[in-house]
């Protein structure tokens, strides 16, 4: 059964129940519905030893899995729950970004929008000689792959800034 919030009159008995329930929910990490049920019935809510919350972002690299863990849970059990949650979120074949590739995305987002990969690669090679490219095709491939993995398919720095501006309206 789903809990459905219902507005109540300020200062009334139901408002007092809401205030008490909100306080209990914060103190015991219950939902307000669980706290209200406890007040009305005396039945202690079942609390999961581990909760996973997804904080999703339109920029995949900024999304987060937030775990709330009972200290009594074993490290092995915690690792298994995390593995399952991460797999659902990022899939089985997720690869972490290397320092080179995160630097590459940052570098490319400072370049003029219509600049060719050849010009960008020349500037890259001057600035980052330890990660020097010889072939423009490899440079372009790595740029596209790194952007897709870090920011999402086809998204650019300008797209990110536009999304942020729209979110602030």
C-alpha positions in Angstrom: 0.0 0.0 0.0 1.3 3.5 -0.9 1.3 6.3 1.5 -0.4 9.5 0.2 0.2 12.8 1.9 -3.0 14.7 2.7 -3.0 18.4 3.7 -4.2 19.1 7.2 -5.4 22.3 9.0 -2.6 24.1 10.9 -2.9 23.8 14.7 -5.4 20.9 14.6 -5.0 17.4 16.0 -3.9 16.0 12.7 -1.3 18.8 12.4 0.0 17.8 15.8 0.2 14.1 14.5 2.1 15.4 11.4 4.6 17.3 13.6 5.2 14.4 15.9 5.5 12.0 12.9 8.0 14.3 11.1 10.1 14.5 14.3 10.1 10.7 14.8 10.8 10.1 11.1 13.9 12.3 11.3 15.2 10.9 14.5 14.7 7.2 13.6 15.3 7.4 9.8 11.7 6.3 9.2 9.4 7.7 6.5 6.7 10.0 7.8 4.1 7.3 7.0 6.0 4.8 9.1 6.2 7.2 12.0 2.5 8.0 11.7 1.7 4.3 11.8 3.9 3.9 14.9 2.1 6.7 16.7 -1.3 5.4 15.8 -0.7 1.6 16.3 2.5 1.2 18.4 3.9 -1.1 15.7 7.6 -0.4 15.2 8.4 -0.1 11.5 10.7 -2.6 9.9 13.9 -0.8 9.0 16.2 -2.1 6.3 19.8 -2.5 7.3 20.8 -0.9 4.1 19.1 1.7 1.9 20.3 2.8 -1.5 19.3 6.2 -2.9 20.1 7.3 -6.4 21.0 11.0 -6.9 20.7 11.2 -10.7 22.1 14.1 -12.7 21.7 15.0 -16.4 25.5 14.7 -16.3 26.2 11.0 -15.7 29.6 11.7 -14.0 27.8 13.7 -11.3 25.2 11.1 -10.4 25.7 9.3 -7.1 24.6 6.2 -5.2 24.0 7.1 -1.5 24.1 4.2 0.9 22.6 4.3 4.4 24.1 1.4 6.2 23.4 -0.2 9.6 26.8 -0.6 11.3 25.9 -4.2 12.1 25.9 -5.2 8.4 29.0 -7.2 7.5 31.5 -5.8 5.1 30.9 -8.7 2.7 27.1 -8.1 2.7 27.7 -4.3 2.2 30.0 -5.0 -0.8 27.4 -7.3 -2.3 24.6 -4.8 -2.0 26.8 -2.0 -3.4 27.8 -4.3 -6.3 24.2 -5.0 -7.2 23.1 -1.3 -6.9 26.0 -0.1 -8.9 25.4 -2.8 -11.6 21.8 -1.6 -11.9 22.9 2.0 -12.2 25.9 1.8 -14.5 25.5 -1.7 -16.0 27.9 -4.6 -16.1 30.5 -3.2 -18.4 31.3 0.2 -16.8 34.9 1.4 -17.1 36.3 4.2 -14.9 37.7 7.3 -16.6 41.4 7.7 -16.6 43.1 10.9 -15.6 44.1 11.4 -19.3 40.5 11.1 -20.5 39.0 13.4 -17.9 41.7 15.9 -18.8 40.9 15.4 -22.4 37.2 16.3 -21.9 38.1 19.4 -19.9 40.7 20.5 -22.5 38.2 20.1 -25.4 35.6 22.1 -23.6 38.0 25.1 -23.6 38.6 24.9 -27.4 36.6 26.9 -29.9 33.4 25.0 -30.9 34.2 24.7 -34.6 37.9 23.9 -34.2 39.1 20.8 -36.2 40.4 17.8 -34.3 43.8 18.4 -36.1 44.1 21.9 -34.5 42.9 20.7 -31.1 45.3 17.8 -31.2 48.3 20.2 -32.0 47.3 22.3 -29.0 46.8 19.2 -26.8 50.2 17.8 -27.8 51.9 21.1 -26.8 50.1 21.3 -23.5 50.3 17.5 -22.6 53.4 16.0 -24.2 53.2 12.9 -21.9 49.9 12.0 -23.6 50.9 13.0 -27.1 48.8 11.8 -30.1 50.3 11.0 -33.5 47.1 10.3 -35.4 44.1 12.7 -35.6 41.7 9.8 -35.9 42.9 8.3 -32.5 42.6 11.8 -30.9 39.1 12.3 -32.3 38.0 8.8 -31.2 39.3 9.4 -27.7 37.6 12.8 -27.5 34.2 11.3 -28.5 34.5 8.3 -26.2 35.6 10.3 -23.2 32.9 12.9 -23.7 30.3 10.2 -24.0 31.5 8.3 -20.9 31.8 11.4 -18.7 29.0 13.7 -19.9 26.6 11.4 -21.7 26.0 10.8 -25.3 26.8 13.8 -27.5 26.5 16.4 -24.7 28.9 19.3 -24.7 30.0 21.9 -22.2 27.6 24.4 -23.7 24.7 21.9 -23.3 25.7 21.5 -19.6 25.7 25.2 -19.0 22.4 25.6 -20.8 20.8 22.9 -18.6 22.2 24.5 -15.5 20.8 27.9 -16.5 17.4 26.3 -17.2 17.4 24.5 -13.8 18.0 27.9 -12.1 14.9 29.5 -13.6 
